[in-house]
Amino acid sequence: MLRFYFHVTHMDCSVLDTDGREFPDLYVATEEARENLQELVATALFSSRQRIPLGIAICSKEGTLLREVAVDAAITEIAKSHLASGSTLLDMSAASGTNAGGVGEGPGRAEVSLTSRPFGASVRPTPSVAN
């Protein structure tokens, strides 16, 4: 078994995995990272207190970047799973206890933002990941 470290990359920092996990190979580790990222993104999307991660850098013990799993793949998989279950965006928003996704009028209502987001950016390790 090989030990891999999943460093979660955010816009302003990386959360380093200091323990690592053992997997038979990089392919299995990548699949696990993809599933972990999907869970992290889903949790962040449904919580107003969580930052959305940009990806997971899979590294060796020495900090060598072995593979990157980007957020765009995770979001696509989340959308597919919700479409398959018959959920709509409004159902997802109502279930999460937020009013995100709607256009509101008055206090406490979410407004649609046209601000571009960095989700299309590729994930690169920060200096703390590379060292």
Disulfide bonds with the S-S distance in Angstrom:
none
